Amino acid sequence: MNADALRARLAQAAGAGAVRTGEASGLRFAHGAAPHAVVAPEKAEHAAGVLAACSAEGWRTLCAGAGTWLPAGRPGAVDVVLTTERLTGPIGHSPVDLTASVPAGTPLHILQSACAAHRQHWPVDPPADHSTTAGAVAAMASAGPARFAAGTPRDHVLGLELVTGDGRVLRLGGRVVKNVAGYDLVRLVVGSAGRLGLITRLELRLRSLPEDAVTAVCVATEPDPLIELAARARDAWPDAIELVSPPVAHAVLDALHWTLLIRCAGNRAFVAEARTRLAALQPGRCRILAAAEADSVWSRLRAAEIETSALVRLAGPPAALATSLAAALEITGDDAGRWRLACHAGDGIVRVWRSDPIDVDRAARLARAIESARAKCSAARIRVTMPVVPPSMSRDFEPVPMSEAARRLTRAVQNVFDPAGILDPSGPAPH
């Protein structure tokens, strides 16, 4: 590939100032390899021109926000990273309607601050730092502890603007709650991880901020008593129930043991009643956090999963949480000290991750451990996937196992939005 020709073609579509190459790219490597160019268009029409050119030339393209989640998935080499970092601008907030219209490159914290001025928020709390963008949260359907009560981004995106792999600009959904007739393409695109196109704008459903909140912390030397306690905590109508391993507990709370975090939020009368119920859960072993400390703990927990070289996710029924947790601990094996573990205990989802590099030998052992976990967990309806795969993993390893029928359906959908196949670098070579 001629670098000068690539740069000229992309600059023609998006403007010379939108294209960066070499050390000036400013984004970390994508899946262990440097892209030939990073393009940051200022308008959806510019992004359309870039994707049309990439589609015509067969250039592998990776859609990105701020670049925080570039290691997600397991694609091959990437030619172009297309980022929304310059797709910013005014937020169209309608407090009366509890909606907001947001450019995809808007940092999540700026969106939340703008909505908070009217005592509202977008009810998602994904792993995030100050660079995380609203568009990336939607593209990855990334949800945090609040998913137990509020759901995921799919539940809070009313509409969006999407630039497809071949450069079409589609406007899906709308700006009001009742806008879906026929196929709900918005829910299809949210969570597609950029494999159907680049999200350039979002129409969001907001919620009112709770008047008050209370967080209880319970500790134990082993996780089993806390799993039982998490089931009982449902009687307090919490909005988040998180179980974390000792290394995570130490990072977010300076605790030394397995820790259960339970948060209840709502009006003051509800929280006052919840405070009483939480205090009675495990007298002497549960304590109520002060408001400032609670805010800090939840913020640190969200930031804990940002820097990951590998992430394994086990999702099953909440009643099977003990089985999922045991399987996750088996996956860590002899390297348990390098792994971090946290559970959305109310939803039955376990995440186990590490931030240090993994060599080829450890990657091979990890792949075998995951396959073993999949075999053991299938009877309990627990799905084991690997959202973040280290570059050292074999190309034969499947991060998200699918049946042949599901694979054909996925490819058929992708063909509609991305006929040249440039947005799925893990698939067969385009053209």
One Martini backbone bead per residue (centre of mass of N, CA, C, O) as a GRO file, in nm:
protein
  431
    1MET     BB    1   0.094   0.037   0.025
    2ASN     BB    2   0.057   0.371  -0.048
    3ALA     BB    3   0.083   0.624   0.173
    4ASP     BB    4   0.037   0.875  -0.003
    5ALA     BB    5  -0.222   0.778  -0.144
    6LEU     BB    6  -0.389   0.734   0.107
    7ARG     BB    7  -0.370   1.021   0.225
    8ALA     BB    8  -0.493   1.167  -0.022
    9ARG     BB    9  -0.767   1.021  -0.029
   10LEU     BB   10  -0.856   1.098   0.261
   11ALA     BB   11  -0.822   1.408   0.236
   12GLN     BB   12  -1.036   1.441   0.013
   13ALA     BB   13  -1.275   1.350   0.207
   14ALA     BB   14  -1.180   1.509   0.508
   15GLY     BB   15  -0.920   1.650   0.503
   16ALA     BB   16  -0.601   1.715   0.593
   17GLY     BB   17  -0.658   1.759   0.914
   18ALA     BB   18  -0.786   1.451   0.948
   19VAL     BB   19  -0.496   1.330   0.888
   20ARG     BB   20  -0.297   1.064   1.034
   21THR     BB   21   0.048   0.964   1.071
   22GLY     BB   22   0.222   0.777   1.250
   23GLU     BB   23   0.312   0.939   1.538
   24ALA     BB   24   0.058   1.145   1.483
   25SER     BB   25  -0.200   0.972   1.544
   26GLY     BB   26  -0.266   0.939   1.878
   27LEU     BB   27  -0.308   0.625   1.882
   28ARG     BB   28  -0.321   0.334   1.973
   29PHE     BB   29  -0.287   0.033   1.906
   30ALA     BB   30  -0.447  -0.208   1.695
   31HIS     BB   31  -0.401  -0.511   1.796
   32GLY     BB   32  -0.069  -0.458   1.788
   33ALA     BB   33  -0.113  -0.248   1.547
   34ALA     BB   34  -0.041  -0.010   1.317
   35PRO     BB   35  -0.189   0.210   1.144
   36HIS     BB   36  -0.170   0.397   0.854
   37ALA     BB   37  -0.435   0.562   0.958
   38VAL     BB   38  -0.594   0.857   1.097
   39VAL     BB   39  -0.943   0.960   1.108
   40ALA     BB   40  -1.105   1.299   1.176
   41PRO     BB   41  -1.398   1.391   1.127
   42GLU     BB   42  -1.652   1.666   1.134
   43LYS     BB   43  -1.850   1.497   0.947
   44ALA     BB   44  -2.058   1.269   0.816
   45GLU     BB   45  -1.982   1.325   0.517
   46HIS     BB   46  -1.681   1.267   0.557
   47ALA     BB   47  -1.712   0.977   0.656
   48ALA     BB   48  -1.846   0.879   0.397
   49GLY     BB   49  -1.602   0.930   0.211
   50VAL     BB   50  -1.406   0.745   0.356
   51LEU     BB   51  -1.571   0.477   0.337
   52ALA     BB   52  -1.597   0.472   0.034
   53ALA     BB   53  -1.292   0.451  -0.020
   54CYS     BB   54  -1.233   0.198   0.151
   55SER     BB   55  -1.429   0.015   0.000
   56ALA     BB   56  -1.303   0.045  -0.287
   57GLU     BB   57  -0.999  -0.049  -0.172
   58GLY     BB   58  -1.002  -0.249   0.084
   59TRP     BB   59  -0.980  -0.103   0.361
   60ARG     BB   60  -0.921  -0.153   0.670
   61THR     BB   61  -1.168  -0.063   0.927
   62LEU     BB   62  -1.178   0.127   1.239
   63CYS     BB   63  -1.398   0.212   1.477
   64ALA     BB   64  -1.384   0.515   1.687
   65GLY     BB   65  -1.328   0.718   1.945
   66ALA     BB   66  -1.075   0.764   2.175
   67GLY     BB   67  -0.929   0.458   2.192
   68THR     BB   68  -0.987   0.274   2.449
   69TRP     BB   69  -1.118   0.003   2.273
   70LEU     BB   70  -0.921  -0.118   2.049
   71PRO     BB   71  -0.876  -0.424   2.167
   72ALA     BB   72  -1.137  -0.514   2.082
   73GLY     BB   73  -1.140  -0.814   1.996
   74ARG     BB   74  -1.011  -1.001   1.672
   75PRO     BB   75  -0.851  -0.864   1.452
   76GLY     BB   76  -0.665  -0.772   1.217
   77ALA     BB   77  -0.534  -0.575   1.024
   78VAL     BB   78  -0.513  -0.212   1.010
   79ASP     BB   79  -0.540   0.072   0.806
   80VAL     BB   80  -0.798   0.230   0.939
   81VAL     BB   81  -0.883   0.487   1.168
   82LEU     BB   82  -1.213   0.590   1.269
   83THR     BB   83  -1.285   0.893   1.434
   84THR     BB   84  -1.499   1.098   1.667
   85GLU     BB   85  -1.330   1.336   1.808
   86ARG     BB   86  -1.467   1.575   1.600
   87LEU     BB   87  -1.770   1.487   1.681
   88THR     BB   88  -1.886   1.779   1.786
   89GLY     BB   89  -2.100   1.982   2.005
   90PRO     BB   90  -2.394   2.061   2.064
   91ILE     BB   91  -2.645   1.990   2.299
   92GLY     BB   92  -2.974   1.857   2.258
   93HIS     BB   93  -3.178   1.958   2.521
   94SER     BB   94  -3.494   1.807   2.653
   95PRO     BB   95  -3.629   1.820   2.956
   96VAL     BB   96  -3.933   1.764   2.908
   97ASP     BB   97  -3.864   1.486   2.732
   98LEU     BB   98  -3.608   1.333   2.816
   99THR     BB   99  -3.386   1.440   2.595
  100ALA     BB  100  -3.101   1.385   2.360
  101SER     BB  101  -2.869   1.542   2.129
  102VAL     BB  102  -2.560   1.371   2.020
  103PRO     BB  103  -2.254   1.372   1.948
  104ALA     BB  104  -2.042   1.100   1.937
  105GLY     BB  105  -1.774   1.267   2.053
  106THR     BB  106  -1.893   1.305   2.322
  107PRO     BB  107  -1.819   1.314   2.628
  108LEU     BB  108  -1.972   1.165   2.885
  109HIS     BB  109  -1.922   1.381   3.111
  110ILE     BB  110  -2.048   1.617   2.952
  111LEU     BB  111  -2.328   1.506   2.920
  112GLN     BB  112  -2.389   1.467   3.225
  113SER     BB  113  -2.348   1.763   3.307
  114ALA     BB  114  -2.567   1.888   3.127
  115CYS     BB  115  -2.803   1.722   3.253
  116ALA     BB  116  -2.760   1.793   3.561
  117ALA     BB  117  -2.868   2.088   3.541
  118HIS     BB  118  -3.171   1.919   3.519
  119ARG     BB  119  -3.177   1.650   3.681
  120GLN     BB  120  -3.021   1.460   3.469
  121HIS     BB  121  -2.963   1.139   3.283
  122TRP     BB  122  -2.771   0.891   3.147
  123PRO     BB  123  -2.838   0.548   3.245
  124VAL     BB  124  -2.507   0.507   3.244
  125ASP     BB  125  -2.199   0.307   3.378
  126PRO     BB  126  -1.935   0.256   3.238
  127PRO     BB  127  -1.638   0.195   3.158
  128ALA     BB  128  -1.454   0.499   3.246
  129ASP     BB  129  -1.331   0.808   3.131
  130HIS     BB  130  -1.274   1.130   3.011
  131SER     BB  131  -1.264   1.006   2.699
  132THR     BB  132  -1.527   0.884   2.687
  133THR     BB  133  -1.779   0.819   2.455
  134ALA     BB  134  -2.102   0.800   2.359
  135GLY     BB  135  -2.063   0.636   2.096
  136ALA     BB  136  -1.900   0.400   2.225
  137VAL     BB  137  -2.111   0.306   2.426
  138ALA     BB  138  -2.315   0.229   2.204
  139ALA     BB  139  -2.139   0.043   2.023
  140MET     BB  140  -2.077  -0.152   2.291
  141ALA     BB  141  -2.300  -0.167   2.505
  142SER     BB  142  -2.199  -0.033   2.772
  143ALA     BB  143  -2.224  -0.159   3.108
  144GLY     BB  144  -2.291  -0.127   3.445
  145PRO     BB  145  -2.421  -0.153   3.757
  146ALA     BB  146  -2.703  -0.008   3.660
  147ARG     BB  147  -2.830  -0.243   3.488
  148PHE     BB  148  -3.019  -0.374   3.698
  149ALA     BB  149  -3.233  -0.120   3.666
  150ALA     BB  150  -3.168   0.037   3.370
  151GLY     BB  151  -2.988  -0.121   3.189
  152THR     BB  152  -2.893  -0.055   2.864
  153PRO     BB  153  -2.823   0.132   2.590
  154ARG     BB  154  -3.058   0.002   2.423
  155ASP     BB  155  -3.277   0.144   2.628
  156HIS     BB  156  -3.139   0.466   2.558
  157VAL     BB  157  -3.184   0.459   2.235
  158LEU     BB  158  -3.382   0.616   1.989
  159GLY     BB  159  -3.146   0.722   1.794
  160LEU     BB  160  -2.948   0.743   1.477
  161GLU     BB  161  -2.639   0.803   1.309
  162LEU     BB  162  -2.520   0.626   1.011
  163VAL     BB  163  -2.218   0.509   0.865
  164THR     BB  164  -2.150   0.306   0.632
  165GLY     BB  165  -1.916   0.110   0.473
  166ASP     BB  166  -2.017   0.259   0.180
  167GLY     BB  167  -2.125   0.573   0.264
  168ARG     BB  168  -2.392   0.581   0.407
  169VAL     BB  169  -2.659   0.786   0.541
  170LEU     BB  170  -2.830   0.699   0.838
  171ARG     BB  171  -3.163   0.742   0.988
  172LEU     BB  172  -3.250   0.614   1.300
  173GLY     BB  173  -3.530   0.656   1.428
  174GLY     BB  174  -3.558   0.906   1.698
  175ARG     BB  175  -3.671   1.169   1.946
  176VAL     BB  176  -3.881   0.967   2.050
  177VAL     BB  177  -4.019   0.707   2.210
  178LYS     BB  178  -4.247   0.670   1.976
  179ASN     BB  179  -4.070   0.534   1.675
  180VAL     BB  180  -4.138   0.228   1.618
  181ALA     BB  181  -4.148   0.064   1.291
  182GLY     BB  182  -4.076  -0.240   1.276
  183TYR     BB  183  -3.761  -0.257   1.257
  184ASP     BB  184  -3.501  -0.234   1.512
  185LEU     BB  185  -3.208  -0.086   1.419
  186VAL     BB  186  -3.094   0.042   1.670
  187ARG     BB  187  -3.045  -0.225   1.836
  188LEU     BB  188  -2.852  -0.339   1.624
  189VAL     BB  189  -2.626  -0.117   1.635
  190VAL     BB  190  -2.626  -0.138   1.922
  191GLY     BB  191  -2.335  -0.334   1.980
  192SER     BB  192  -2.165  -0.365   1.692
  193ALA     BB  193  -1.869  -0.238   1.707
  194GLY     BB  194  -1.855  -0.104   1.402
  195ARG     BB  195  -1.960  -0.335   1.183
  196LEU     BB  196  -2.191  -0.129   1.041
  197GLY     BB  197  -2.060   0.145   1.146
  198LEU     BB  198  -2.065   0.495   1.206
  199ILE     BB  199  -2.142   0.672   1.476
  200THR     BB  200  -2.248   1.032   1.481
  201ARG     BB  201  -2.538   1.013   1.630
  202LEU     BB  202  -2.761   1.077   1.919
  203GLU     BB  203  -3.073   0.961   2.063
  204LEU     BB  204  -3.179   1.017   2.397
  205ARG     BB  205  -3.271   0.865   2.694
  206LEU     BB  206  -3.375   0.995   2.995
  207ARG     BB  207  -3.329   1.064   3.349
  208SER     BB  208  -3.382   1.119   3.661
  209LEU     BB  209  -3.232   1.212   3.929
  210PRO     BB  210  -3.172   1.112   4.223
  211GLU     BB  211  -3.207   1.236   4.541
  212ASP     BB  212  -3.081   0.962   4.655
  213ALA     BB  213  -2.822   0.756   4.827
  214VAL     BB  214  -2.710   0.414   4.913
  215THR     BB  215  -2.420   0.237   5.053
  216ALA     BB  216  -2.321  -0.099   5.092
  217VAL     BB  217  -2.073  -0.296   5.284
  218CYS     BB  218  -1.956  -0.634   5.234
  219VAL     BB  219  -1.763  -0.893   5.397
  220ALA     BB  220  -1.538  -1.173   5.296
  221THR     BB  221  -1.323  -1.446   5.253
  222GLU     BB  222  -1.563  -1.550   5.078
  223PRO     BB  223  -1.811  -1.549   4.826
  224ASP     BB  224  -2.066  -1.718   4.908
  225PRO     BB  225  -2.203  -1.534   5.126
  226LEU     BB  226  -2.240  -1.294   4.919
  227ILE     BB  227  -2.430  -1.435   4.723
  228GLU     BB  228  -2.657  -1.470   4.928
  229LEU     BB  229  -2.679  -1.168   4.999
  230ALA     BB  230  -2.755  -1.066   4.716
  231ALA     BB  231  -3.030  -1.209   4.707
  232ARG     BB  232  -3.146  -1.055   4.961
  233ALA     BB  233  -3.101  -0.753   4.853
  234ARG     BB  234  -3.354  -0.732   4.667
  235ASP     BB  235  -3.554  -0.627   4.895
  236ALA     BB  236  -3.419  -0.321   4.859
  237TRP     BB  237  -3.418  -0.221   4.569
  238PRO     BB  238  -3.171  -0.207   4.390
  239ASP     BB  239  -2.942  -0.067   4.132
  240ALA     BB  240  -2.682  -0.221   4.269
  241ILE     BB  241  -2.473  -0.533   4.242
  242GLU     BB  242  -2.140  -0.588   4.368
  243LEU     BB  243  -1.879  -0.828   4.314
  244VAL     BB  244  -1.543  -0.841   4.453
  245SER     BB  245  -1.227  -0.889   4.458
  246PRO     BB  246  -0.961  -0.816   4.649
  247PRO     BB  247  -0.803  -0.638   4.440
  248VAL     BB  248  -1.046  -0.452   4.381
  249ALA     BB  249  -1.114  -0.370   4.671
  250HIS     BB  250  -0.841  -0.232   4.718
  251ALA     BB  251  -0.866  -0.017   4.484
  252VAL     BB  252  -1.167   0.105   4.574
  253LEU     BB  253  -1.151   0.049   4.929
  254ASP     BB  254  -0.915  -0.080   5.094
  255ALA     BB  255  -0.961  -0.384   5.083
  256LEU     BB  256  -0.899  -0.756   5.160
  257HIS     BB  257  -1.171  -0.872   5.055
  258TRP     BB  258  -1.450  -0.977   4.977
  259THR     BB  259  -1.696  -0.762   4.804
  260LEU     BB  260  -2.012  -0.600   4.868
  261LEU     BB  261  -2.212  -0.385   4.661
  262ILE     BB  262  -2.489  -0.171   4.764
  263ARG     BB  263  -2.737   0.018   4.577
  264CYS     BB  264  -2.964   0.287   4.657
  265ALA     BB  265  -3.208   0.474   4.456
  266GLY     BB  266  -3.402   0.786   4.513
  267ASN     BB  267  -3.602   0.886   4.715
  268ARG     BB  268  -3.586   0.968   5.044
  269ALA     BB  269  -3.782   0.756   5.155
  270PHE     BB  270  -3.662   0.509   5.017
  271VAL     BB  271  -3.368   0.537   5.127
  272ALA     BB  272  -3.438   0.520   5.425
  273GLU     BB  273  -3.548   0.231   5.406
  274ALA     BB  274  -3.296   0.101   5.275
  275ARG     BB  275  -3.098   0.159   5.503
  276THR     BB  276  -3.234  -0.032   5.705
  277ARG     BB  277  -3.212  -0.294   5.538
  278LEU     BB  278  -2.902  -0.294   5.498
  279ALA     BB  279  -2.820  -0.291   5.803
  280ALA     BB  280  -2.975  -0.587   5.841
  281LEU     BB  281  -2.827  -0.803   5.671
  282GLN     BB  282  -2.517  -0.787   5.839
  283PRO     BB  283  -2.442  -0.756   6.132
  284GLY     BB  284  -2.106  -0.628   6.159
  285ARG     BB  285  -2.043  -0.664   5.816
  286CYS     BB  286  -2.201  -0.404   5.754
  287ARG     BB  287  -2.170  -0.086   5.583
  288ILE     BB  288  -2.220   0.257   5.561
  289LEU     BB  289  -2.159   0.496   5.337
  290ALA     BB  290  -2.056   0.778   5.264
  291ALA     BB  291  -2.129   0.972   5.005
  292ALA     BB  292  -1.839   1.043   4.909
  293GLU     BB  293  -1.727   0.754   4.922
  294ALA     BB  294  -1.927   0.624   4.729
  295ASP     BB  295  -1.860   0.787   4.477
  296SER     BB  296  -1.562   0.694   4.465
  297VAL     BB  297  -1.607   0.389   4.440
  298TRP     BB  298  -1.772   0.388   4.175
  299SER     BB  299  -1.560   0.534   4.006
  300ARG     BB  300  -1.329   0.328   4.043
  301LEU     BB  301  -1.480   0.086   3.924
  302ARG     BB  302  -1.513   0.202   3.637
  303ALA     BB  303  -1.190   0.236   3.596
  304ALA     BB  304  -1.074  -0.062   3.634
  305GLU     BB  305  -1.150  -0.162   3.310
  306ILE     BB  306  -0.983   0.001   3.102
  307GLU     BB  307  -0.705  -0.150   3.145
  308THR     BB  308  -0.687  -0.408   2.897
  309SER     BB  309  -0.557  -0.725   2.762
  310ALA     BB  310  -0.789  -0.900   2.908
  311LEU     BB  311  -1.136  -1.034   2.861
  312VAL     BB  312  -1.376  -1.213   3.052
  313ARG     BB  313  -1.716  -1.341   2.996
  314LEU     BB  314  -1.987  -1.438   3.221
  315ALA     BB  315  -2.325  -1.534   3.121
  316GLY     BB  316  -2.605  -1.582   3.339
  317PRO     BB  317  -2.795  -1.675   3.565
  318PRO     BB  318  -2.817  -1.561   3.881
  319ALA     BB  319  -2.835  -1.857   4.007
  320ALA     BB  320  -2.532  -1.916   3.853
  321LEU     BB  321  -2.301  -1.747   3.986
  322ALA     BB  322  -2.122  -1.961   4.126
  323THR     BB  323  -2.044  -2.104   3.863
  324SER     BB  324  -1.919  -1.862   3.717
  325LEU     BB  325  -1.705  -1.796   3.931
  326ALA     BB  326  -1.557  -2.068   3.930
  327ALA     BB  327  -1.480  -2.054   3.628
  328ALA     BB  328  -1.317  -1.790   3.644
  329LEU     BB  329  -1.103  -1.897   3.846
  330GLU     BB  330  -0.999  -2.121   3.657
  331ILE     BB  331  -0.896  -1.938   3.429
  332THR     BB  332  -0.662  -1.802   3.595
  333GLY     BB  333  -0.508  -1.992   3.766
  334ASP     BB  334  -0.170  -1.937   3.822
  335ASP     BB  335  -0.250  -1.612   3.751
  336ALA     BB  336  -0.442  -1.486   3.971
  337GLY     BB  337  -0.274  -1.225   4.063
  338ARG     BB  338  -0.331  -1.078   3.764
  339TRP     BB  339  -0.629  -1.080   3.824
  340ARG     BB  340  -0.961  -0.947   3.782
  341LEU     BB  341  -1.282  -0.935   3.969
  342ALA     BB  342  -1.632  -0.900   3.862
  343CYS     BB  343  -1.987  -0.861   3.958
  344HIS     BB  344  -2.315  -0.873   3.837
  345ALA     BB  345  -2.510  -1.009   4.068
  346GLY     BB  346  -2.806  -0.941   3.955
  347ASP     BB  347  -2.723  -1.066   3.643
  348GLY     BB  348  -2.487  -1.293   3.619
  349ILE     BB  349  -2.207  -1.125   3.574
  350VAL     BB  350  -1.871  -1.201   3.478
  351ARG     BB  351  -1.549  -1.040   3.524
  352VAL     BB  352  -1.219  -1.101   3.376
  353TRP     BB  353  -0.897  -0.931   3.421
  354ARG     BB  354  -0.606  -0.777   3.253
  355SER     BB  355  -0.305  -0.554   3.188
  356ASP     BB  356  -0.093  -0.739   3.110
  357PRO     BB  357   0.095  -0.904   2.917
  358ILE     BB  358   0.066  -1.192   2.686
  359ASP     BB  359   0.202  -1.464   2.606
  360VAL     BB  360   0.186  -1.738   2.410
  361ASP     BB  361   0.174  -1.955   2.630
  362ARG     BB  362  -0.048  -1.822   2.804
  363ALA     BB  363  -0.255  -1.803   2.575
  364ALA     BB  364  -0.290  -2.106   2.533
  365ARG     BB  365  -0.389  -2.166   2.822
  366LEU     BB  366  -0.629  -1.975   2.814
  367ALA     BB  367  -0.782  -2.108   2.583
  368ARG     BB  368  -0.821  -2.380   2.726
  369ALA     BB  369  -0.973  -2.269   2.974
  370ILE     BB  370  -1.214  -2.153   2.816
  371GLU     BB  371  -1.307  -2.414   2.681
  372SER     BB  372  -1.359  -2.561   2.947
  373ALA     BB  373  -1.570  -2.361   3.055
  374ARG     BB  374  -1.775  -2.398   2.828
  375ALA     BB  375  -1.833  -2.697   2.882
  376LYS     BB  376  -1.924  -2.660   3.187
  377CYS     BB  377  -2.150  -2.414   3.128
  378SER     BB  378  -2.372  -2.504   2.926
  379ALA     BB  379  -2.584  -2.641   3.121
  380ALA     BB  380  -2.619  -2.342   3.276
  381ARG     BB  381  -2.637  -2.111   3.061
  382ILE     BB  382  -2.332  -2.016   3.011
  383ARG     BB  383  -2.160  -1.749   2.863
  384VAL     BB  384  -1.836  -1.753   2.699
  385THR     BB  385  -1.637  -1.467   2.653
  386MET     BB  386  -1.398  -1.236   2.459
  387PRO     BB  387  -1.379  -0.900   2.425
  388VAL     BB  388  -1.062  -0.916   2.504
  389VAL     BB  389  -0.779  -0.980   2.290
  390PRO     BB  390  -0.479  -1.083   2.264
  391PRO     BB  391  -0.239  -1.094   2.015
  392SER     BB  392  -0.129  -1.390   2.117
  393MET     BB  393  -0.363  -1.520   2.011
  394SER     BB  394  -0.503  -1.738   1.830
  395ARG     BB  395  -0.683  -1.742   1.529
  396ASP     BB  396  -0.860  -2.001   1.624
  397PHE     BB  397  -0.987  -1.839   1.831
  398GLU     BB  398  -1.312  -1.785   1.985
  399PRO     BB  399  -1.459  -1.523   2.139
  400VAL     BB  400  -1.750  -1.581   1.980
  401PRO     BB  401  -1.943  -1.830   1.977
  402MET     BB  402  -2.096  -1.988   1.683
  403SER     BB  403  -2.312  -2.090   1.485
  404GLU     BB  404  -2.358  -2.135   1.157
  405ALA     BB  405  -2.628  -1.984   1.144
  406ALA     BB  406  -2.533  -1.726   1.294
  407ARG     BB  407  -2.306  -1.659   1.099
  408ARG     BB  408  -2.479  -1.618   0.845
  409LEU     BB  409  -2.659  -1.394   0.960
  410THR     BB  410  -2.437  -1.192   1.028
  411ARG     BB  411  -2.322  -1.167   0.741
  412ALA     BB  412  -2.586  -1.070   0.608
  413VAL     BB  413  -2.605  -0.807   0.767
  414GLN     BB  414  -2.325  -0.691   0.695
  415ASN     BB  415  -2.373  -0.679   0.384
  416VAL     BB  416  -2.574  -0.441   0.396
  417PHE     BB  417  -2.366  -0.229   0.543
  418ASP     BB  418  -2.086  -0.406   0.434
  419PRO     BB  419  -2.006  -0.530   0.139
  420ALA     BB  420  -1.673  -0.534   0.162
  421GLY     BB  421  -1.572  -0.602   0.464
  422ILE     BB  422  -1.401  -0.361   0.631
  423LEU     BB  423  -1.533  -0.376   0.946
  424ASP     BB  424  -1.421  -0.697   0.964
  425PRO     BB  425  -1.105  -0.805   1.026
  426SER     BB  426  -1.180  -1.113   1.114
  427GLY     BB  427  -1.247  -1.170   0.843
  428PRO     BB  428  -1.241  -1.190   0.535
  429ALA     BB  429  -1.101  -1.070   0.277
  430PRO     BB  430  -1.148  -0.826   0.080
  431HIS     BB  431  -1.207  -0.914  -0.247
   0.00000   0.00000   0.00000
